[in-house]
Amino acid sequence: MSDASHGGDDTGGTAVSGAGDGDTRFFGQPWALAHVFGVEMWERFSFYGMQGILLIYMYFTVAEGGLAIDRSIAAGIVGAYGGTVYLSTILGAWVADRLLGSERVLFYSAIVIMAGHIALALLPGMWGLGVGLILVAVGSGGLKANATSVVGSLYRADDTRRDAGFSLFYLGINLGAFFGPIITGALQSTVGFHWGFGAAAVGMALGLLQYSFGRKQLPASSRTVPNPLPADRRLLVVGIAVAGIAAVVALVLLGVVRADNLAVIVILVTIVAAVAYFAVILASSAISATERSRVFAFIPLFVVNVGFWALYQQQFTVITIYSDQQLNRNILGWVMPVSWVNSINPIFVIILSGVFAAVWTKLGPRQPSTPTKFALGVMIMGAAFLLFLPWANGAPNSTPLLAIVAILLVFTLAELFISPVGLSASTKLAPERFHTQMVALYFLSVALGTSIAGWLAQFYDPRDEVPYFTVLGAIAIVLGIALLLAVKPVLRLMKGVR
């Protein structure tokens, strides 16, 4: 559950009084970190708590408290929603860079997220679902894009506590991701879905309350606007935004954008955006030959990353359906809520992320190169899908709980090879003039993979699982082998970056 967006920081943030080397009140870190840690932990609590019960809310019958949406359409909506979260990070980063600064965008995004969870909790039917998911997606994108930047602003560039501070921040993310599905799942299975969504809203409100008291202590640099939009262009931007919203509303009303094709539309939009980003960067006269070569090197990493997330994000689509129908969740007569399966991965991330960091540190220059780590990550992810085969096509509730625990351990191993490395690779390979755009490209690869995870779910049939898990597992492994065979040429293109 380690959000790739939080793997590291590319801001060289400068600290101010109260956030310098002398402030060690939060486990040896600046006290201001506690406020960002808190809002991020509760945001992840609400985000994963809601996501843990979202799919089953859509396809459960009305008698079970759900919306009775066709299962494959519901999974597509979950994928499209997840993809939109990552697309929104680009919007959130732009607003921070040009209009409001990271700290303000983080604060307002948290309010938008809370409003989205309230809509899911209180508004009935499809209206509540639509309004809630749009608000949570836009808000989460804004918060995700800027939380890392705000943490970076707490440290001087040469502060030796910087990496440890990010590790602590990363712990907060995974604590929230662990407890969210536990609480919302318990409420959903006892008193109903809307209580679960309400718990997500309360969690976000707690984070917002804590943060609103502490945000004044954050350094002024977290509120600076790096590249302010000229006043004479603001009206144009507002006009484009209004026209964009009107176009989307019109497409929905005309039936062009529908629930059953939402994932495909998000996939197509993301592909167009990614191709445009690559074209703009590669065609620019402002980059050197070395920088252009490094951007070309990022293309195979981009493709492999899409493949990885297309499988990994099925935790919220196919794995949820599998857990509902195939998994034996009976523990001594008590039936574990479906969403609790989503809390298994964060436990492994908390345990293993430190182990991986220690191994890479120990190996130093002997550690695998970035393309090798990407290749191994996607191959291990493919192997995780093949591990479903011994229990494939089984009777309802026939897969032992320990089997899914073991498979999700392999998911986590794959994640730790590729996810913390991805954002770092995009910043290392970025041309000086296109730093933000390369980070945006990384998020586009995650958005594309997440949307594909939702689209793929339509091909999953609990009665005939062998082809699904075999084909996807094999594709991921072949993708990894192809990158392994291309490691040397990719490293040559990377021009000294490993």
TABELSUL-V170877 format. One record per residue. N is the residue number from 0. RES is the residue in three letters. SS is DSSP state (H for helix, E for strand, - for the rest). PSI is psi in whole degrees, -180 to 180 (999 if undefined). D_FIRST is the distance of its C-alpha to the first C-alpha in Angstrom with 1 decimal. Layout:
[[N	RES	SS	PSI	D_FIRST] [N	RES	SS	PSI	D_FIRST]]
This chain:
[[0	MET	-	9	0.0] [1	SER	-	109	3.7] [2	ASP	-	127	5.7] [3	ALA	H	-30	8.6] [4	SER	H	-16	11.0] [5	HIS	H	14	10.7] [6	GLY	-	-21	11.4] [7	GLY	-	-177	15.0] [8	ASP	-	136	17.9] [9	ASP	-	15	20.9] [10	THR	-	140	23.1] [11	GLY	-	35	25.9] [12	GLY	-	140	26.1] [13	THR	-	138	29.1] [14	ALA	-	160	29.3] [15	VAL	-	-175	32.1] [16	SER	-	141	33.8] [17	GLY	-	-13	31.7] [18	ALA	-	16	28.7] [19	GLY	-	-165	30.4] [20	ASP	-	-26	30.8] [21	GLY	-	-17	32.7] [22	ASP	-	107	30.1] [23	THR	-	30	28.1] [24	ARG	-	-16	27.8] [25	PHE	E	86	24.0] [26	PHE	-	44	23.4] [27	GLY	-	0	25.4] [28	GLN	E	166	23.8] [29	PRO	-	140	25.4] [30	TRP	-	-32	25.5] [31	ALA	H	-25	24.4] [32	LEU	H	-31	20.9] [33	ALA	H	-36	20.7] [34	HIS	H	-41	21.2] [35	VAL	H	-39	18.4] [36	PHE	H	-46	16.1] [37	GLY	H	-49	17.2] [38	VAL	H	-35	17.0] [39	GLU	H	-39	13.5] [40	MET	H	-46	12.4] [41	TRP	H	-32	14.4] [42	GLU	H	-43	13.2] [43	ARG	H	-36	9.6] [44	PHE	H	-50	11.4] [45	SER	H	-40	13.5] [46	PHE	H	-52	11.3] [47	TYR	H	-27	9.0] [48	GLY	H	-47	12.2] [49	MET	H	-44	14.2] [50	GLN	H	-29	12.0] [51	GLY	H	-29	12.1] [52	ILE	H	0	15.9] [53	LEU	H	-51	16.6] [54	LEU	H	-46	17.5] [55	ILE	H	-29	19.6] [56	TYR	H	-39	21.3] [57	MET	H	-41	22.5] [58	TYR	H	-10	23.9] [59	PHE	-	153	25.1] [60	THR	-	165	28.9] [61	VAL	H	-37	30.5] [62	ALA	H	-29	31.9] [63	GLU	H	3	28.4] [64	GLY	-	5	27.5] [65	GLY	-	-168	25.8] [66	LEU	-	-3	27.1] [67	ALA	-	36	28.2] [68	ILE	-	144	26.8] [69	ASP	-	138	27.0] [70	ARG	H	-43	23.9] [71	SER	H	-35	23.5] [72	ILE	H	-42	24.2] [73	ALA	H	-43	21.6] [74	ALA	H	-37	18.9] [75	GLY	H	-40	20.3] [76	ILE	H	-42	20.0] [77	VAL	H	-44	16.3] [78	GLY	H	-44	15.8] [79	ALA	H	-41	18.3] [80	TYR	H	-47	16.7] [81	GLY	H	-41	13.3] [82	GLY	H	-39	15.5] [83	THR	H	-34	17.6] [84	VAL	H	-48	14.8] [85	TYR	H	-33	14.5] [86	LEU	H	-38	18.3] [87	SER	H	-21	18.8] [88	THR	H	-32	17.3] [89	ILE	H	-42	20.5] [90	LEU	H	-43	22.7] [91	GLY	H	-40	21.1] [92	ALA	H	-39	21.7] [93	TRP	H	-46	25.2] [94	VAL	H	-40	26.2] [95	ALA	H	-45	25.2] [96	ASP	H	-36	27.2] [97	ARG	H	-24	30.2] [98	LEU	H	-50	30.6] [99	LEU	H	-20	28.9] [100	GLY	-	155	27.0] [101	SER	H	-43	23.4] [102	GLU	H	-44	23.9] [103	ARG	H	-40	25.7] [104	VAL	H	-40	23.3] [105	LEU	H	-47	20.4] [106	PHE	H	-50	22.8] [107	TYR	H	-35	24.0] [108	SER	H	-40	20.6] [109	ALA	H	-38	19.6] [110	ILE	H	-42	22.9] [111	VAL	H	-42	22.3] [112	ILE	H	-47	18.9] [113	MET	H	-42	20.8] [114	ALA	H	-38	23.6] [115	GLY	H	-44	21.4] [116	HIS	H	-36	20.2] [117	ILE	H	-41	23.8] [118	ALA	H	-44	24.9] [119	LEU	H	-35	22.8] [120	ALA	H	-36	24.1] [121	LEU	H	-33	27.7] [122	LEU	-	133	28.7] [123	PRO	-	157	29.6] [124	GLY	H	-151	28.9] [125	MET	H	-30	27.9] [126	TRP	H	-46	28.8] [127	GLY	H	-41	26.3] [128	LEU	H	-49	23.6] [129	GLY	H	-51	24.6] [130	VAL	H	-45	25.2] [131	GLY	H	-48	22.0] [132	LEU	H	-38	19.6] [133	ILE	H	-47	21.5] [134	LEU	H	-45	21.4] [135	VAL	H	-40	17.7] [136	ALA	H	-48	17.0] [137	VAL	H	-44	19.5] [138	GLY	H	-43	18.6] [139	SER	H	-38	14.8] [140	GLY	H	-44	15.9] [141	GLY	H	-41	18.5] [142	LEU	H	-43	16.4] [143	LYS	H	-39	13.6] [144	ALA	H	-25	16.5] [145	ASN	H	-16	18.4] [146	ALA	H	-43	16.4] [147	THR	H	-42	16.1] [148	SER	H	-41	19.8] [149	VAL	H	-41	20.9] [150	VAL	H	-42	19.4] [151	GLY	H	-32	21.2] [152	SER	-	-11	24.4] [153	LEU	-	-12	24.6] [154	TYR	-	144	25.5] [155	ARG	-	156	28.5] [156	ALA	-	-31	27.8] [157	ASP	-	13	29.2] [158	ASP	-	120	27.6] [159	THR	-	-13	26.4] [160	ARG	-	-2	23.9] [161	ARG	H	-53	21.8] [162	ASP	H	-40	19.2] [163	ALA	H	-36	19.1] [164	GLY	H	-42	18.7] [165	PHE	H	-33	15.6] [166	SER	H	-40	14.2] [167	LEU	H	-42	15.0] [168	PHE	H	-42	13.5] [169	TYR	H	-36	10.1] [170	LEU	H	-42	10.7] [171	GLY	H	-41	11.5] [172	ILE	H	-48	8.2] [173	ASN	H	-27	6.5] [174	LEU	H	-45	9.9] [175	GLY	H	-43	9.9] [176	ALA	H	-29	6.8] [177	PHE	H	-51	8.7] [178	PHE	H	-28	12.0] [179	GLY	H	-59	11.8] [180	PRO	H	-28	12.0] [181	ILE	H	-50	14.3] [182	ILE	H	-50	16.7] [183	THR	H	-36	16.8] [184	GLY	H	-40	17.1] [185	ALA	H	-42	19.9] [186	LEU	H	-43	21.7] [187	GLN	H	-42	21.4] [188	SER	H	-14	22.9] [189	THR	H	-46	25.6] [190	VAL	-	-8	26.7] [191	GLY	-	161	25.2] [192	PHE	H	-43	22.5] [193	HIS	H	-27	23.9] [194	TRP	H	-37	23.6] [195	GLY	H	-46	19.8] [196	PHE	H	-36	19.7] [197	GLY	H	-38	22.1] [198	ALA	H	-38	19.8] [199	ALA	H	-40	17.1] [200	ALA	H	-42	20.1] [201	VAL	H	-42	21.3] [202	GLY	H	-46	18.1] [203	MET	H	-36	18.2] [204	ALA	H	-39	21.9] [205	LEU	H	-44	21.5] [206	GLY	H	-41	19.2] [207	LEU	H	-40	21.8] [208	LEU	H	-48	24.7] [209	GLN	H	-44	23.6] [210	TYR	H	-37	22.9] [211	SER	H	-30	26.2] [212	PHE	H	-33	28.1] [213	GLY	H	-11	26.5] [214	ARG	H	-24	26.2] [215	LYS	H	-24	29.9] [216	GLN	H	-8	29.1] [217	LEU	-	149	26.9] [218	PRO	-	152	28.9] [219	ALA	H	-30	31.0] [220	SER	H	-23	29.3] [221	SER	H	-16	26.1] [222	ARG	H	-3	28.5] [223	THR	-	148	30.4] [224	VAL	-	108	30.5] [225	PRO	-	-37	30.5] [226	ASN	-	72	32.3] [227	PRO	-	138	34.0] [228	LEU	-	128	35.0] [229	PRO	-	142	38.9] [230	ALA	H	-35	40.3] [231	ASP	H	-8	42.3] [232	ARG	H	-6	39.2] [233	ARG	H	-39	37.4] [234	LEU	H	-39	39.4] [235	LEU	H	-44	38.6] [236	VAL	H	-43	34.9] [237	VAL	H	-43	35.3] [238	GLY	H	-43	37.4] [239	ILE	H	-42	34.9] [240	ALA	H	-46	32.1] [241	VAL	H	-43	34.5] [242	ALA	H	-40	35.7] [243	GLY	H	-47	32.1] [244	ILE	H	-43	31.3] [245	ALA	H	-39	34.8] [246	ALA	H	-44	34.2] [247	VAL	H	-46	30.9] [248	VAL	H	-44	32.7] [249	ALA	H	-43	35.7] [250	LEU	H	-36	33.8] [251	VAL	H	-47	32.2] [252	LEU	H	-33	35.7] [253	LEU	-	-6	37.3] [254	GLY	-	11	34.9] [255	VAL	-	-45	33.6] [256	VAL	-	117	30.0] [257	ARG	-	167	29.3] [258	ALA	H	-35	26.5] [259	ASP	H	-13	27.2] [260	ASN	H	12	26.9] [261	LEU	H	-45	24.3] [262	ALA	H	-41	21.7] [263	VAL	H	-41	24.5] [264	ILE	H	-44	25.6] [265	VAL	H	-39	22.2] [266	ILE	H	-48	22.1] [267	LEU	H	-44	25.6] [268	VAL	H	-42	25.2] [269	THR	H	-42	22.3] [270	ILE	H	-46	24.4] [271	VAL	H	-44	27.4] [272	ALA	H	-42	25.6] [273	ALA	H	-46	24.2] [274	VAL	H	-43	27.7] [275	ALA	H	-44	29.3] [276	TYR	H	-50	27.2] [277	PHE	H	-43	27.9] [278	ALA	H	-44	31.6] [279	VAL	H	-45	32.1] [280	ILE	H	-48	30.7] [281	LEU	H	-29	32.6] [282	ALA	H	-8	35.8] [283	SER	-	138	35.9] [284	SER	-	-5	39.0] [285	ALA	-	-3	37.2] [286	ILE	-	151	35.2] [287	SER	-	171	36.8] [288	ALA	H	-39	37.0] [289	THR	H	-45	34.6] [290	GLU	H	-40	32.0] [291	ARG	H	-41	32.6] [292	SER	H	-42	32.2] [293	ARG	H	-36	28.7] [294	VAL	H	-41	27.7] [295	PHE	H	-37	29.0] [296	ALA	H	-27	26.9] [297	PHE	H	-21	23.7] [298	ILE	H	-51	24.6] [299	PRO	H	-34	23.8] [300	LEU	H	-39	20.4] [301	PHE	H	-49	19.8] [302	VAL	H	-45	20.8] [303	VAL	H	-38	18.7] [304	ASN	H	-40	15.6] [305	VAL	H	-46	16.4] [306	GLY	H	-42	16.9] [307	PHE	H	-52	13.6] [308	TRP	H	-27	11.7] [309	ALA	H	-30	14.4] [310	LEU	H	-46	13.5] [311	TYR	H	-42	9.7] [312	GLN	H	-1	9.6] [313	GLN	H	-3	12.2] [314	GLN	H	-31	9.9] [315	PHE	H	-1	11.3] [316	THR	-	-87	14.7] [317	VAL	H	-41	16.3] [318	ILE	H	-32	14.2] [319	THR	H	-46	14.9] [320	ILE	H	-44	18.6] [321	TYR	H	-44	18.7] [322	SER	H	-33	17.5] [323	ASP	H	-39	20.1] [324	GLN	H	-39	22.9] [325	GLN	-	-23	22.7] [326	LEU	E	136	20.8] [327	ASN	-	100	23.1] [328	ARG	-	13	21.5] [329	ASN	E	117	24.8] [330	ILE	E	103	24.7] [331	LEU	-	43	28.4] [332	GLY	-	-10	29.3] [333	TRP	E	133	26.3] [334	VAL	E	118	24.0] [335	MET	-	136	20.3] [336	PRO	-	147	18.8] [337	VAL	H	-44	16.9] [338	SER	H	-19	13.9] [339	TRP	H	-23	13.4] [340	VAL	H	-33	12.1] [341	ASN	H	-11	8.8] [342	SER	H	-5	8.8] [343	ILE	H	-46	9.3] [344	ASN	H	-46	6.1] [345	PRO	H	-33	5.3] [346	ILE	H	-47	9.0] [347	PHE	H	-37	9.1] [348	VAL	H	-45	6.9] [349	ILE	H	-42	9.4] [350	ILE	H	-44	12.2] [351	LEU	H	-20	12.0] [352	SER	H	-39	11.0] [353	GLY	H	-37	14.5] [354	VAL	H	-47	16.1] [355	PHE	H	-45	15.2] [356	ALA	H	-41	16.3] [357	ALA	H	-40	19.5] [358	VAL	H	-47	20.2] [359	TRP	H	-38	20.1] [360	THR	H	-43	22.2] [361	LYS	H	-42	24.6] [362	LEU	H	-29	25.1] [363	GLY	H	-126	25.6] [364	PRO	H	-13	27.5] [365	ARG	H	-4	27.4] [366	GLN	-	156	23.6] [367	PRO	-	150	22.9] [368	SER	-	167	23.2] [369	THR	H	-50	20.6] [370	PRO	H	-33	21.8] [371	THR	H	-43	21.8] [372	LYS	H	-42	18.2] [373	PHE	H	-46	17.3] [374	ALA	H	-47	19.7] [375	LEU	H	-41	18.5] [376	GLY	H	-48	14.8] [377	VAL	H	-31	16.0] [378	MET	H	-41	18.5] [379	ILE	H	-37	16.2] [380	MET	H	-41	14.2] [381	GLY	H	-41	17.6] [382	ALA	H	-36	18.6] [383	ALA	H	-38	15.8] [384	PHE	H	-37	17.4] [385	LEU	H	-25	20.8] [386	LEU	-	-15	19.9] [387	PHE	-	-18	20.1] [388	LEU	H	-38	23.8] [389	PRO	H	-24	25.4] [390	TRP	H	6	24.6] [391	ALA	-	148	25.1] [392	ASN	-	22	27.7] [393	GLY	-	171	27.8] [394	ALA	-	162	29.3] [395	PRO	-	139	27.2] [396	ASN	-	34	25.2] [397	SER	-	-14	26.1] [398	THR	E	126	22.9] [399	PRO	-	147	22.4] [400	LEU	H	-37	19.3] [401	LEU	H	-29	19.2] [402	ALA	H	-45	18.9] [403	ILE	H	-33	15.7] [404	VAL	H	-45	14.3] [405	ALA	H	-42	15.7] [406	ILE	H	-41	14.4] [407	LEU	H	-24	10.7] [408	LEU	H	-42	11.6] [409	VAL	H	-38	12.9] [410	PHE	H	-47	9.9] [411	THR	H	-42	8.1] [412	LEU	H	-44	11.5] [413	ALA	H	-45	11.6] [414	GLU	H	-42	8.4] [415	LEU	H	-16	10.0] [416	PHE	H	-32	13.2] [417	ILE	H	-38	12.5] [418	SER	H	-51	9.7] [419	PRO	H	-21	11.1] [420	VAL	H	-27	14.5] [421	GLY	H	-54	14.5] [422	LEU	H	-38	15.1] [423	SER	H	-43	17.3] [424	ALA	H	-40	19.3] [425	SER	H	-36	19.9] [426	THR	H	-35	21.4] [427	LYS	H	-33	23.4] [428	LEU	-	-4	24.9] [429	ALA	-	134	25.6] [430	PRO	-	151	29.3] [431	GLU	H	-39	30.4] [432	ARG	H	-10	31.4] [433	PHE	H	37	28.2] [434	HIS	H	-53	25.4] [435	THR	H	-39	23.7] [436	GLN	H	-35	24.4] [437	MET	H	-38	22.6] [438	VAL	H	-40	19.4] [439	ALA	H	-40	20.0] [440	LEU	H	-39	20.4] [441	TYR	H	-47	17.0] [442	PHE	H	-33	15.5] [443	LEU	H	-36	18.0] [444	SER	H	-38	16.8] [445	VAL	H	-41	13.2] [446	ALA	H	-44	15.2] [447	LEU	H	-47	17.5] [448	GLY	H	-42	15.0] [449	THR	H	-42	13.3] [450	SER	H	-41	16.9] [451	ILE	H	-35	18.1] [452	ALA	H	-38	15.5] [453	GLY	H	-41	17.2] [454	TRP	H	-40	20.6] [455	LEU	H	-28	20.3] [456	ALA	H	-23	19.9] [457	GLN	H	-21	23.6] [458	PHE	H	-3	24.6] [459	TYR	-	127	22.9] [460	ASP	-	114	25.6] [461	PRO	-	-21	24.9] [462	ARG	-	-14	28.6] [463	ASP	-	74	28.4] [464	GLU	-	-21	25.0] [465	VAL	H	-49	26.3] [466	PRO	H	-40	26.8] [467	TYR	H	-56	23.4] [468	PHE	H	-35	21.4] [469	THR	H	-50	24.1] [470	VAL	H	-48	24.5] [471	LEU	H	-41	20.9] [472	GLY	H	-43	20.2] [473	ALA	H	-42	23.5] [474	ILE	H	-44	22.9] [475	ALA	H	-42	19.7] [476	ILE	H	-42	21.7] [477	VAL	H	-40	24.6] [478	LEU	H	-43	22.7] [479	GLY	H	-43	21.5] [480	ILE	H	-42	25.1] [481	ALA	H	-43	26.5] [482	LEU	H	-38	24.5] [483	LEU	H	-41	25.5] [484	LEU	H	-23	29.1] [485	ALA	-	9	28.8] [486	VAL	H	-46	27.4] [487	LYS	H	-50	30.8] [488	PRO	H	-36	31.7] [489	VAL	H	-43	28.3] [490	LEU	H	-36	28.8] [491	ARG	H	-42	32.3] [492	LEU	H	-29	31.1] [493	MET	H	-12	28.7] [494	LYS	-	60	31.8] [495	GLY	-	-15	31.0] [496	VAL	-	134	27.2] [497	ARG	-	999	25.3]]
